[in-house]
Amino acid sequence: MKGINQIYQCEECDFETSQWLGRCPNCGAWNTLILKNVSEKNIISIKIKKEELAQPISALKLYENNKRYRIGIREFDNVL
């Protein structure tokens, strides 16, 4: 069974994915994805700041004049 430190990598273009695919979505080559082991030092860690997380709409700061954005598409303008 595939472990957490394994990925599939295309032999043609080096595209990487967590699951096997018959055709590489990057270069279009067939049957070129092979299972590779990934060392811990090659795993990228992403840190997300608290202010970058999803927030309730009530926490958003709106413009003081409550001016609406308009682009000319009525339904979209209603949302904005």
MMTF fields as JSON, N, C-alpha, C and O atoms, coordinates in Angstrom:
{
  "mmtfVersion": "1.0.0",
  "mmtfProducer": "UNKNOWN",
  "numBonds": 319,
  "numAtoms": 320,
  "numGroups": 80,
  "numChains": 1,
  "numModels": 1,
  "chainsPerModel": [1],
  "groupsPerChain": [80],
  "chainIdList": ["A"],
  "bondAtomList": [4, 2, 8, 6, 12, 10, 16, 14, 20, 18, 24, 22, 28, 26, 32, 30, 36, 34, 40, 38, 44, 42, 48, 46, 52, 50, 56, 54, 60, 58, 64, 62, 68, 66, 72, 70, 76, 74, 80, 78, 84, 82, 88, 86, 92, 90, 96, 94, 100, 98, 104, 102, 108, 106, 112, 110, 116, 114, 120, 118, 124, 122, 128, 126, 132, 130, 136, 134, 140, 138, 144, 142, 148, 146, 152, 150, 156, 154, 160, 158, 164, 162, 168, 166, 172, 170, 176, 174, 180, 178, 184, 182, 188, 186, 192, 190, 196, 194, 200, 198, 204, 202, 208, 206, 212, 210, 216, 214, 220, 218, 224, 222, 228, 226, 232, 230, 236, 234, 240, 238, 244, 242, 248, 246, 252, 250, 256, 254, 260, 258, 264, 262, 268, 266, 272, 270, 276, 274, 280, 278, 284, 282, 288, 286, 292, 290, 296, 294, 300, 298, 304, 302, 308, 306, 312, 310, 316, 314],
  "bondOrderList": [1, 1, 1, 1, 1, 1, 1, 1, 1, 1, 1, 1, 1, 1, 1, 1, 1, 1, 1, 1, 1, 1, 1, 1, 1, 1, 1, 1, 1, 1, 1, 1, 1, 1, 1, 1, 1, 1, 1, 1, 1, 1, 1, 1, 1, 1, 1, 1, 1, 1, 1, 1, 1, 1, 1, 1, 1, 1, 1, 1, 1, 1, 1, 1, 1, 1, 1, 1, 1, 1, 1, 1, 1, 1, 1, 1, 1, 1, 1],
  "groupList": [{"groupName": "MET", "atomNameList": ["N", "CA", "C", "O"], "elementList": ["N", "C", "C", "O"], "formalChargeList": [0, 0, 0, 0], "bondAtomList": [1, 0, 2, 1, 3, 2], "bondOrderList": [1, 1, 2], "singleLetterCode": "M", "chemCompType": "L-PEPTIDE LINKING"}, {"groupName": "LYS", "atomNameList": ["N", "CA", "C", "O"], "elementList": ["N", "C", "C", "O"], "formalChargeList": [0, 0, 0, 0], "bondAtomList": [1, 0, 2, 1, 3, 2], "bondOrderList": [1, 1, 2], "singleLetterCode": "K", "chemCompType": "L-PEPTIDE LINKING"}, {"groupName": "GLY", "atomNameList": ["N", "CA", "C", "O"], "elementList": ["N", "C", "C", "O"], "formalChargeList": [0, 0, 0, 0], "bondAtomList": [1, 0, 2, 1, 3, 2], "bondOrderList": [1, 1, 2], "singleLetterCode": "G", "chemCompType": "PEPTIDE LINKING"}, {"groupName": "ILE", "atomNameList": ["N", "CA", "C", "O"], "elementList": ["N", "C", "C", "O"], "formalChargeList": [0, 0, 0, 0], "bondAtomList": [1, 0, 2, 1, 3, 2], "bondOrderList": [1, 1, 2], "singleLetterCode": "I", "chemCompType": "L-PEPTIDE LINKING"}, {"groupName": "ASN", "atomNameList": ["N", "CA", "C", "O"], "elementList": ["N", "C", "C", "O"], "formalChargeList": [0, 0, 0, 0], "bondAtomList": [1, 0, 2, 1, 3, 2], "bondOrderList": [1, 1, 2], "singleLetterCode": "N", "chemCompType": "L-PEPTIDE LINKING"}, {"groupName": "GLN", "atomNameList": ["N", "CA", "C", "O"], "elementList": ["N", "C", "C", "O"], "formalChargeList": [0, 0, 0, 0], "bondAtomList": [1, 0, 2, 1, 3, 2], "bondOrderList": [1, 1, 2], "singleLetterCode": "Q", "chemCompType": "L-PEPTIDE LINKING"}, {"groupName": "TYR", "atomNameList": ["N", "CA", "C", "O"], "elementList": ["N", "C", "C", "O"], "formalChargeList": [0, 0, 0, 0], "bondAtomList": [1, 0, 2, 1, 3, 2], "bondOrderList": [1, 1, 2], "singleLetterCode": "Y", "chemCompType": "L-PEPTIDE LINKING"}, {"groupName": "CYS", "atomNameList": ["N", "CA", "C", "O"], "elementList": ["N", "C", "C", "O"], "formalChargeList": [0, 0, 0, 0], "bondAtomList": [1, 0, 2, 1, 3, 2], "bondOrderList": [1, 1, 2], "singleLetterCode": "C", "chemCompType": "L-PEPTIDE LINKING"}, {"groupName": "GLU", "atomNameList": ["N", "CA", "C", "O"], "elementList": ["N", "C", "C", "O"], "formalChargeList": [0, 0, 0, 0], "bondAtomList": [1, 0, 2, 1, 3, 2], "bondOrderList": [1, 1, 2], "singleLetterCode": "E", "chemCompType": "L-PEPTIDE LINKING"}, {"groupName": "ASP", "atomNameList": ["N", "CA", "C", "O"], "elementList": ["N", "C", "C", "O"], "formalChargeList": [0, 0, 0, 0], "bondAtomList": [1, 0, 2, 1, 3, 2], "bondOrderList": [1, 1, 2], "singleLetterCode": "D", "chemCompType": "L-PEPTIDE LINKING"}, {"groupName": "PHE", "atomNameList": ["N", "CA", "C", "O"], "elementList": ["N", "C", "C", "O"], "formalChargeList": [0, 0, 0, 0], "bondAtomList": [1, 0, 2, 1, 3, 2], "bondOrderList": [1, 1, 2], "singleLetterCode": "F", "chemCompType": "L-PEPTIDE LINKING"}, {"groupName": "THR", "atomNameList": ["N", "CA", "C", "O"], "elementList": ["N", "C", "C", "O"], "formalChargeList": [0, 0, 0, 0], "bondAtomList": [1, 0, 2, 1, 3, 2], "bondOrderList": [1, 1, 2], "singleLetterCode": "T", "chemCompType": "L-PEPTIDE LINKING"}, {"groupName": "SER", "atomNameList": ["N", "CA", "C", "O"], "elementList": ["N", "C", "C", "O"], "formalChargeList": [0, 0, 0, 0], "bondAtomList": [1, 0, 2, 1, 3, 2], "bondOrderList": [1, 1, 2], "singleLetterCode": "S", "chemCompType": "L-PEPTIDE LINKING"}, {"groupName": "TRP", "atomNameList": ["N", "CA", "C", "O"], "elementList": ["N", "C", "C", "O"], "formalChargeList": [0, 0, 0, 0], "bondAtomList": [1, 0, 2, 1, 3, 2], "bondOrderList": [1, 1, 2], "singleLetterCode": "W", "chemCompType": "L-PEPTIDE LINKING"}, {"groupName": "LEU", "atomNameList": ["N", "CA", "C", "O"], "elementList": ["N", "C", "C", "O"], "formalChargeList": [0, 0, 0, 0], "bondAtomList": [1, 0, 2, 1, 3, 2], "bondOrderList": [1, 1, 2], "singleLetterCode": "L", "chemCompType": "L-PEPTIDE LINKING"}, {"groupName": "ARG", "atomNameList": ["N", "CA", "C", "O"], "elementList": ["N", "C", "C", "O"], "formalChargeList": [0, 0, 0, 0], "bondAtomList": [1, 0, 2, 1, 3, 2], "bondOrderList": [1, 1, 2], "singleLetterCode": "R", "chemCompType": "L-PEPTIDE LINKING"}, {"groupName": "PRO", "atomNameList": ["N", "CA", "C", "O"], "elementList": ["N", "C", "C", "O"], "formalChargeList": [0, 0, 0, 0], "bondAtomList": [1, 0, 2, 1, 3, 2], "bondOrderList": [1, 1, 2], "singleLetterCode": "P", "chemCompType": "L-PEPTIDE LINKING"}, {"groupName": "ALA", "atomNameList": ["N", "CA", "C", "O"], "elementList": ["N", "C", "C", "O"], "formalChargeList": [0, 0, 0, 0], "bondAtomList": [1, 0, 2, 1, 3, 2], "bondOrderList": [1, 1, 2], "singleLetterCode": "A", "chemCompType": "L-PEPTIDE LINKING"}, {"groupName": "VAL", "atomNameList": ["N", "CA", "C", "O"], "elementList": ["N", "C", "C", "O"], "formalChargeList": [0, 0, 0, 0], "bondAtomList": [1, 0, 2, 1, 3, 2], "bondOrderList": [1, 1, 2], "singleLetterCode": "V", "chemCompType": "L-PEPTIDE LINKING"}],
  "groupTypeList": [0, 1, 2, 3, 4, 5, 3, 6, 5, 7, 8, 8, 7, 9, 10, 8, 11, 12, 5, 13, 14, 2, 15, 7, 16, 4, 7, 2, 17, 13, 4, 11, 14, 3, 14, 1, 4, 18, 12, 8, 1, 4, 3, 3, 12, 3, 1, 3, 1, 1, 8, 8, 14, 17, 5, 16, 3, 12, 17, 14, 1, 14, 6, 8, 4, 4, 1, 15, 6, 15, 3, 2, 3, 15, 8, 10, 9, 4, 18, 14],
  "groupIdList": [1, 2, 3, 4, 5, 6, 7, 8, 9, 10, 11, 12, 13, 14, 15, 16, 17, 18, 19, 20, 21, 22, 23, 24, 25, 26, 27, 28, 29, 30, 31, 32, 33, 34, 35, 36, 37, 38, 39, 40, 41, 42, 43, 44, 45, 46, 47, 48, 49, 50, 51, 52, 53, 54, 55, 56, 57, 58, 59, 60, 61, 62, 63, 64, 65, 66, 67, 68, 69, 70, 71, 72, 73, 74, 75, 76, 77, 78, 79, 80],
  "secStructList": [7, 7, 7, 6, 6, 3, 3, 3, 3, 3, 6, 6, 6, 7, 7, 3, 3, 1, 1, 7, 7, 1, 5, 7, 6, 6, 6, 7, 7, 5, 1, 7, 3, 3, 3, 3, 3, 7, 7, 4, 4, 4, 7, 7, 7, 7, 7, 7, 7, 4, 4, 4, 1, 7, 7, 7, 4, 4, 4, 1, 7, 7, 7, 6, 6, 7, 7, 7, 7, 7, 7, 1, 7, 2, 2, 2, 2, 2, 2, 7],
  "xCoordList": [0.839, 0.0, 0.883, 1.932, 0.468, 1.224, 1.219, 0.167, 2.413, 2.549, 2.435, 2.312, 2.477, 2.334, 3.552, 3.454, 4.696, 5.913, 6.167, 7.318, 5.109, 5.252, 4.375, 3.268, 4.879, 4.136, 4.321, 5.203, 3.483, 3.657, 4.271, 3.811, 5.325, 6.032, 6.112, 6.422, 5.825, 5.875, 7.338, 8.151, 7.664, 9.027, 9.367, 10.543, 8.358, 8.593, 8.808, 9.748, 7.947, 7.979, 8.16, 8.181, 8.289, 8.477, 7.258, 7.392, 6.068, 4.829, 4.606, 4.857, 4.142, 3.915, 2.457, 1.801, 1.948, 0.58, 0.531, 1.419, -0.498, -0.622, -1.285, -1.295, -1.836, -2.493, -2.048, -1.638, -2.133, -1.733, -2.789, -3.989, -2.326, -3.197, -2.676, -1.466, -3.548, -3.116, -2.399, -1.495, -2.802, -2.218, -1.787, -2.53, -0.601, -0.095, -0.892, -0.95, -1.507, -2.288, -1.417, -1.927, -0.129, 0.768, 1.274, 1.169, 1.824, 2.415, 1.597, 1.855, 0.609, -0.258, 0.3, -0.329, 1.467, 2.07, 1.306, 0.847, 1.175, 0.448, 1.391, 2.523, 0.926, 1.613, 3.032, 3.938, 3.243, 4.575, 4.687, 5.761, 3.591, 3.626, 4.125, 3.53, 5.226, 5.797, 5.856, 5.975, 5.772, 5.764, 7.173, 8.122, 7.311, 8.605, 8.474, 7.413, 9.539, 9.595, 10.08, 10.953, 9.511, 9.878, 10.477, 9.882, 11.647, 12.256, 11.585, 11.0, 11.671, 11.053, 11.588, 10.845, 12.873, 13.445, 12.907, 13.045, 12.298, 11.749, 10.289, 9.732, 9.662, 8.263, 8.177, 8.849, 7.356, 7.208, 6.156, 5.065, 6.495, 5.572, 5.01, 5.764, 3.705, 3.048, 2.439, 1.678, 2.785, 2.239, 1.21, 1.482, 0.038, -1.048, -1.269, -1.425, -1.279, -1.52, -3.005, -3.85, -3.314, -4.705, -5.553, -6.712, -4.99, -5.766, -6.023, -6.835, -5.336, -5.551, -6.638, -7.045, -7.109, -8.153, -9.51, -9.691, -10.449, -11.803, -12.391, -12.195, -13.11, -13.679, -15.17, -15.608, -15.944, -17.361, -17.512, -16.687, -18.555, -18.762, -18.929, -18.623, -19.41, -19.57, -18.217, -18.158, -17.147, -15.818, -15.132, -14.08, -15.712, -15.108, -15.306, -16.347, -14.303, -14.406, -14.91, -14.249, -16.071, -16.66, -16.297, -15.929, -16.407, -16.141, -17.154, -18.32, -16.707, -17.568, -18.748, -19.829, -18.549, -19.623, -20.574, -21.51, -20.335, -21.171, -21.348, -22.39, -20.369, -20.425, -20.349, -19.535, -21.202, -21.211, -20.361, -20.281, -19.74, -19.024, -20.021, -20.943, -19.862, -20.74, -19.891, -19.0, -20.193, -19.467, -20.384, -19.904, -21.685, -22.623, -23.417, -24.31, -23.12, -23.909, -24.802, -24.313, -26.101, -27.026, -26.932, -26.807, -26.988, -26.952, -25.627, -25.599, -24.527, -23.223, -23.12, -22.57, -23.648, -23.653, -24.432, -24.052, -25.519, -26.309, -25.482, -25.623, -24.619, -23.77, -22.727, -22.46, -22.137, -21.09, -21.684, -20.954],
  "yCoordList": [-1.183, 0.0, 1.244, 1.263, 2.263, 3.498, 4.256, 4.464, 4.67, 5.413, 6.908, 7.382, 7.64, 9.087, 9.746, 10.869, 9.064, 9.63, 9.133, 9.041, 8.815, 8.34, 9.164, 9.563, 9.412, 10.149, 9.452, 8.607, 9.811, 9.351, 10.498, 11.637, 10.182, 11.196, 10.75, 9.596, 11.689, 11.413, 11.31, 12.173, 10.259, 10.077, 11.065, 11.322, 11.619, 12.538, 13.986, 14.641, 14.489, 15.92, 16.19, 17.351, 15.148, 15.255, 15.795, 16.222, 15.788, 16.165, 15.212, 14.014, 15.721, 14.898, 14.936, 15.974, 13.792, 13.678, 12.639, 11.793, 12.701, 11.756, 10.452, 9.495, 10.398, 9.169, 8.806, 9.668, 7.527, 7.081, 7.504, 7.421, 7.955, 8.319, 7.618, 7.44, 7.223, 6.573, 7.523, 7.12, 8.784, 9.791, 10.992, 11.457, 11.483, 12.64, 13.881, 14.197, 14.592, 15.78, 16.953, 17.903, 16.898, 17.992, 17.861, 18.807, 16.691, 16.533, 15.636, 15.6, 14.904, 14.071, 12.691, 11.934, 12.343, 11.035, 9.949, 10.16, 8.782, 7.658, 6.75, 6.519, 6.234, 5.232, 5.641, 4.809, 6.886, 7.35, 7.703, 8.091, 7.574, 7.895, 6.69, 5.613, 6.884, 5.803, 6.231, 7.415, 5.244, 5.495, 5.828, 5.107, 6.934, 7.373, 7.606, 8.005, 7.36, 7.677, 9.111, 9.565, 9.814, 11.195, 11.259, 10.759, 11.868, 11.997, 13.136, 14.035, 13.093, 14.108, 15.506, 16.483, 15.618, 16.934, 17.564, 18.774, 16.782, 17.316, 17.731, 18.301, 17.456, 17.805, 19.285, 19.733, 20.03, 21.465, 21.703, 21.135, 22.532, 22.888, 24.28, 25.226, 24.396, 25.671, 26.163, 25.453, 27.379, 27.965, 29.021, 29.901, 28.923, 29.848, 30.735, 30.249, 32.027, 32.97, 32.99, 32.718, 33.309, 33.328, 34.278, 33.978, 35.429, 36.396, 35.941, 36.547, 34.869, 34.355, 33.28, 32.862, 32.832, 31.811, 32.415, 33.632, 31.561, 32.025, 32.687, 32.222, 33.773, 34.529, 34.737, 34.769, 34.879, 35.179, 36.555, 37.441, 36.728, 37.992, 39.153, 40.297, 38.867, 39.931, 40.481, 41.581, 39.741, 40.199, 41.044, 41.629, 41.113, 41.893, 43.382, 43.816, 44.146, 45.598, 46.145, 46.011, 46.756, 47.324, 48.798, 49.437, 49.318, 50.747, 51.56, 51.182, 52.656, 53.49, 54.067, 54.243, 54.366, 54.983, 53.943, 54.302, 52.649, 51.551, 51.586, 51.168, 52.067, 52.136, 50.719, 49.902, 50.449, 49.139, 49.152, 50.153, 48.029, 47.856, 47.492, 46.715, 48.026, 47.695, 47.396, 48.163, 46.239, 45.892, 45.803, 45.668, 45.874, 45.874, 44.594, 44.542, 43.554, 42.32, 42.377, 42.315, 42.492, 42.792, 41.813, 42.234, 40.518, 39.523, 39.579, 39.465, 39.755, 39.848, 41.128, 41.119, 42.231, 43.493, 43.37, 43.971, 42.601, 42.404, 41.715, 42.01, 40.794, 40.085, 41.019, 41.012, 41.824, 42.745, 43.895, 44.767],
  "zCoordList": [0.0, 0.0, 0.0, 0.643, -0.705, -0.845, 0.473, 1.076, 0.919, 2.171, 1.951, 0.822, 3.056, 2.979, 2.332, 1.838, 2.329, 1.762, 0.347, -0.082, -0.377, -1.739, -2.673, -2.312, -3.865, -4.888, -6.224, -6.379, -7.186, -8.561, -9.35, -9.27, -10.12, -10.891, -12.35, -12.646, -13.255, -14.687, -15.123, -14.794, -15.859, -16.35, -17.463, -17.719, -18.126, -19.232, -18.775, -19.227, -17.888, -17.543, -16.047, -15.638, -15.223, -13.774, -13.024, -11.877, -13.646, -12.967, -11.799, -11.928, -10.667, -9.482, -9.063, -9.154, -8.6, -8.122, -7.015, -6.911, -6.195, -5.086, -5.496, -4.721, -6.697, -7.152, -8.562, -9.339, -8.878, -10.196, -11.216, -10.956, -12.375, -13.48, -14.726, -14.869, -15.614, -16.845, -17.785, -18.517, -17.764, -18.644, -17.811, -16.947, -18.073, -17.343, -17.755, -18.944, -16.804, -17.16, -17.614, -18.207, -17.345, -17.712, -19.153, -19.933, -19.51, -20.841, -21.758, -22.961, -21.219, -22.034, -22.352, -23.092, -21.811, -22.082, -21.331, -20.208, -21.97, -21.389, -20.616, -21.04, -19.477, -18.658, -18.281, -18.32, -17.922, -17.553, -16.072, -15.612, -15.316, -13.886, -13.101, -13.15, -12.377, -11.586, -10.121, -9.807, -9.241, -7.803, -7.336, -7.646, -6.582, -6.055, -4.56, -4.08, -3.831, -2.408, -2.25, -2.989, -1.288, -1.026, 0.373, 1.327, 0.498, 1.823, 2.585, 1.981, 3.885, 4.74, 4.431, 4.532, 4.054, 3.8, 2.523, 2.342, 1.629, 0.379, 0.502, -0.436, 1.637, 1.833, 2.213, 3.142, 1.499, 1.718, 2.799, 2.759, 3.74, 4.806, 4.528, 4.298, 4.551, 4.306, 5.614, 6.271, 5.97, 7.19, 6.806, 5.99, 7.399, 7.105, 8.329, 9.45, 8.092, 9.176, 9.516, 8.663, 10.754, 11.205, 10.373, 10.087, 9.978, 9.201, 7.768, 7.07, 7.31, 5.966, 5.921, 4.837, 7.077, 7.132, 6.778, 6.826, 6.425, 6.128, 7.369, 8.492, 7.149, 8.253, 7.998, 6.848, 9.065, 8.862, 8.229, 8.45, 7.45, 6.742, 7.716, 7.378, 8.911, 9.911, 10.378, 10.928, 10.17, 10.58, 9.51, 9.767, 8.325, 7.246, 7.478, 7.972, 7.118, 7.229, 5.9, 4.871, 5.934, 4.728, 4.621, 5.606, 3.42, 3.226, 4.012, 4.123, 4.543, 5.377, 4.603, 5.164, 3.306, 2.538, 1.934, 1.22, 2.22, 1.732, 0.213, -0.292, -0.506, -1.953, -2.532, -2.102, -3.505, -4.139, -5.403, -6.115, -5.654, -6.909, -7.996, -7.746, -9.178, -10.296, -11.519, -11.884, -12.158, -13.375, -14.587, -15.712, -14.378, -15.499, -15.671, -16.517, -14.891, -14.912, -13.68, -12.552, -13.892, -12.805, -11.649, -10.499, -11.923, -10.842, -10.085, -8.859, -10.825, -10.184, -9.367, -8.266, -9.9, -9.167, -7.867, -6.862, -7.869, -6.65, -5.568, -4.381, -5.993, -5.036, -4.472, -3.27, -5.336, -4.867, -4.1, -3.631]
}
